Amino acid sequence: MSMRFGERLKELRLEKGLTQQKLAEIFSVKQNTIVSWEQGVNETDFATLIQLAKFFDVSTDYILGIEN
């Protein structure tokens, strides 16, 4: 079973030792935006998805939970 986007985002964030607030600051969004992404309430747009993948040095397929 593959991970969903929110789970993968949280995993990557924690691996870098970042709080939700710090990641929000880096991406110029509110902390509740990060919370909603991680909880699967909302998803990010394509441009931010690409930026997140670059920031975490992973593919977009990886961050989306399509590949391991």
TIRO-2110 file (N, C-alpha, C; in Angstrom, 1 decimal):
// TIRO-2110
0.8, -1.2, 0.0, N, 1, A
0.0, 0.0, 0.0, CA, 1, A
0.9, 1.2, 0.0, C, 1, A
0.6, 2.1, -0.9, N, 2, A
1.5, 3.3, -1.0, CA, 2, A
1.0, 4.4, -0.1, C, 2, A
1.8, 5.3, 0.3, N, 3, A
1.5, 6.4, 1.1, CA, 3, A
0.7, 7.5, 0.3, C, 3, A
-0.1, 8.2, 1.0, N, 4, A
-0.7, 9.3, 0.3, CA, 4, A
0.2, 10.6, 0.5, C, 4, A
-0.2, 11.6, -0.3, N, 5, A
0.6, 12.8, -0.3, CA, 5, A
0.9, 13.4, 1.1, C, 5, A
-0.1, 13.5, 1.9, N, 6, A
0.0, 14.1, 3.2, CA, 6, A
0.9, 13.3, 4.2, C, 6, A
0.8, 12.0, 4.1, N, 7, A
1.7, 11.1, 4.9, CA, 7, A
3.1, 11.3, 4.5, C, 7, A
3.3, 11.3, 3.2, N, 8, A
4.7, 11.4, 2.6, CA, 8, A
5.3, 12.8, 3.0, C, 8, A
4.5, 13.8, 2.8, N, 9, A
5.0, 15.2, 3.2, CA, 9, A
5.4, 15.2, 4.6, C, 9, A
4.6, 14.7, 5.5, N, 10, A
4.9, 14.7, 6.9, CA, 10, A
6.2, 13.9, 7.2, C, 10, A
6.3, 12.8, 6.6, N, 11, A
7.5, 12.0, 6.7, CA, 11, A
8.8, 12.7, 6.3, C, 11, A
8.7, 13.4, 5.1, N, 12, A
9.8, 14.1, 4.6, CA, 12, A
10.2, 15.3, 5.5, C, 12, A
9.1, 16.0, 6.0, N, 13, A
9.3, 17.2, 6.9, CA, 13, A
10.0, 16.7, 8.1, C, 13, A
9.6, 15.6, 8.7, N, 14, A
10.2, 15.2, 10.0, CA, 14, A
11.6, 14.7, 9.8, C, 14, A
11.9, 14.1, 8.6, N, 15, A
13.3, 13.6, 8.3, CA, 15, A
14.2, 14.8, 8.3, C, 15, A
13.7, 16.0, 7.8, N, 16, A
14.6, 17.2, 7.8, CA, 16, A
14.5, 17.9, 9.1, C, 16, A
13.8, 17.4, 10.1, N, 17, A
13.7, 18.1, 11.4, CA, 17, A
13.0, 19.4, 11.4, C, 17, A
12.0, 19.5, 10.5, N, 18, A
11.3, 20.8, 10.4, CA, 18, A
9.9, 20.7, 11.1, C, 18, A
9.5, 21.8, 11.7, N, 19, A
8.2, 21.9, 12.2, CA, 19, A
7.2, 22.3, 11.1, C, 19, A
6.0, 22.1, 11.3, N, 20, A
5.0, 22.6, 10.4, CA, 20, A
5.1, 24.1, 10.2, C, 20, A
5.4, 24.8, 11.2, N, 21, A
5.5, 26.3, 11.1, CA, 21, A
6.7, 26.6, 10.3, C, 21, A
7.9, 26.0, 10.5, N, 22, A
9.1, 26.3, 9.7, CA, 22, A
8.9, 26.0, 8.2, C, 22, A
8.2, 24.9, 7.9, N, 23, A
8.0, 24.5, 6.5, CA, 23, A
7.0, 25.6, 5.9, C, 23, A
6.0, 26.0, 6.7, N, 24, A
5.1, 27.0, 6.2, CA, 24, A
5.9, 28.3, 5.9, C, 24, A
6.8, 28.7, 6.7, N, 25, A
7.6, 29.9, 6.5, CA, 25, A
8.4, 29.8, 5.2, C, 25, A
9.0, 28.6, 5.0, N, 26, A
9.9, 28.4, 3.9, CA, 26, A
9.1, 28.5, 2.6, C, 26, A
7.8, 28.0, 2.6, N, 27, A
7.0, 28.1, 1.4, CA, 27, A
6.0, 29.2, 1.4, C, 27, A
6.1, 30.1, 2.3, N, 28, A
5.3, 31.3, 2.4, CA, 28, A
3.8, 31.0, 2.4, C, 28, A
3.5, 30.0, 3.3, N, 29, A
2.0, 29.7, 3.5, CA, 29, A
1.8, 29.7, 5.0, C, 29, A
0.5, 29.6, 5.3, N, 30, A
0.2, 29.5, 6.8, CA, 30, A
0.4, 28.1, 7.3, C, 30, A
0.6, 28.0, 8.6, N, 31, A
0.8, 26.7, 9.2, CA, 31, A
-0.4, 25.8, 9.0, C, 31, A
-1.6, 26.4, 9.0, N, 32, A
-2.8, 25.6, 8.9, CA, 32, A
-2.9, 25.0, 7.4, C, 32, A
-2.1, 25.6, 6.5, N, 33, A
-2.1, 25.0, 5.1, CA, 33, A
-1.3, 23.7, 5.2, C, 33, A
-0.1, 23.7, 5.9, N, 34, A
0.7, 22.5, 6.0, CA, 34, A
-0.1, 21.5, 6.7, C, 34, A
-0.8, 21.8, 7.8, N, 35, A
-1.7, 20.9, 8.5, CA, 35, A
-2.7, 20.3, 7.6, C, 35, A
-3.4, 21.1, 6.8, N, 36, A
-4.4, 20.6, 5.9, CA, 36, A
-3.8, 19.7, 4.8, C, 36, A
-2.6, 19.9, 4.3, N, 37, A
-2.0, 19.1, 3.4, CA, 37, A
-1.7, 17.7, 4.0, C, 37, A
-1.1, 17.8, 5.2, N, 38, A
-0.7, 16.5, 5.9, CA, 38, A
-1.9, 15.7, 6.3, C, 38, A
-3.0, 16.3, 6.6, N, 39, A
-4.2, 15.6, 7.0, CA, 39, A
-5.0, 15.1, 5.8, C, 39, A
-4.7, 15.6, 4.7, N, 40, A
-5.4, 15.2, 3.5, CA, 40, A
-6.7, 16.0, 3.2, C, 40, A
-6.8, 17.1, 4.0, N, 41, A
-8.0, 17.9, 3.8, CA, 41, A
-7.9, 18.7, 2.5, C, 41, A
-6.7, 19.2, 2.1, N, 42, A
-6.5, 19.9, 0.9, CA, 42, A
-5.2, 19.3, 0.3, C, 42, A
-5.1, 19.6, -1.0, N, 43, A
-3.9, 19.3, -1.7, CA, 43, A
-3.2, 20.6, -2.3, C, 43, A
-2.0, 20.5, -2.6, N, 44, A
-1.3, 21.7, -3.1, CA, 44, A
-1.5, 21.8, -4.6, C, 44, A
-1.1, 22.9, -5.1, N, 45, A
-1.2, 23.1, -6.6, CA, 45, A
0.1, 22.5, -7.2, C, 45, A
0.1, 22.4, -8.5, N, 46, A
1.2, 21.7, -9.2, CA, 46, A
2.5, 22.4, -9.0, C, 46, A
2.5, 23.8, -9.0, N, 47, A
3.7, 24.5, -8.9, CA, 47, A
4.4, 24.3, -7.5, C, 47, A
3.5, 24.3, -6.5, N, 48, A
4.1, 24.1, -5.1, CA, 48, A
4.5, 22.6, -5.0, C, 48, A
3.8, 21.7, -5.6, N, 49, A
4.2, 20.3, -5.5, CA, 49, A
5.6, 20.1, -6.1, C, 49, A
5.9, 20.8, -7.2, N, 50, A
7.2, 20.7, -7.8, CA, 50, A
8.2, 21.3, -6.9, C, 50, A
7.9, 22.5, -6.3, N, 51, A
8.8, 23.1, -5.4, CA, 51, A
9.1, 22.2, -4.1, C, 51, A
8.1, 21.6, -3.6, N, 52, A
8.2, 20.7, -2.5, CA, 52, A
9.2, 19.5, -2.9, C, 52, A
8.9, 18.9, -4.0, N, 53, A
9.8, 17.8, -4.5, CA, 53, A
11.2, 18.3, -4.6, C, 53, A
11.5, 19.4, -5.2, N, 54, A
12.8, 19.9, -5.3, CA, 54, A
13.4, 20.2, -3.9, C, 54, A
12.7, 20.8, -3.1, N, 55, A
13.2, 21.1, -1.7, CA, 55, A
13.6, 19.9, -1.0, C, 55, A
12.8, 18.8, -1.1, N, 56, A
13.1, 17.5, -0.4, CA, 56, A
13.9, 16.6, -1.2, C, 56, A
14.3, 17.0, -2.4, N, 57, A
15.2, 16.3, -3.3, CA, 57, A
14.6, 14.9, -3.6, C, 57, A
13.3, 14.9, -4.0, N, 58, A
12.6, 13.7, -4.3, CA, 58, A
11.8, 13.9, -5.6, C, 58, A
11.3, 12.9, -6.2, N, 59, A
10.5, 13.1, -7.4, CA, 59, A
9.1, 13.4, -7.0, C, 59, A
8.3, 14.0, -7.9, N, 60, A
6.9, 14.3, -7.6, CA, 60, A
6.1, 13.0, -7.4, C, 60, A
6.5, 11.9, -8.2, N, 61, A
5.8, 10.6, -8.0, CA, 61, A
6.1, 10.1, -6.5, C, 61, A
7.3, 10.4, -6.0, N, 62, A
7.6, 9.9, -4.7, CA, 62, A
6.7, 10.7, -3.7, C, 62, A
6.7, 12.0, -3.8, N, 63, A
6.0, 12.8, -2.8, CA, 63, A
4.5, 12.6, -2.9, C, 63, A
4.0, 12.2, -4.1, N, 64, A
2.6, 11.8, -4.2, CA, 64, A
2.3, 10.5, -3.7, C, 64, A
3.3, 9.7, -3.4, N, 65, A
3.1, 8.3, -2.9, CA, 65, A
2.9, 7.3, -4.0, C, 65, A
3.2, 7.7, -5.2, N, 66, A
3.1, 6.8, -6.4, CA, 66, A
4.2, 5.7, -6.4, C, 66, A
5.4, 6.2, -6.1, N, 67, A
6.5, 5.3, -6.0, CA, 67, A
7.2, 5.3, -4.7, C, 67, A
7.9, 4.3, -4.4, N, 68, A
8.7, 4.2, -3.2, CA, 68, A
10.1, 4.5, -3.5, C, 68, A
END
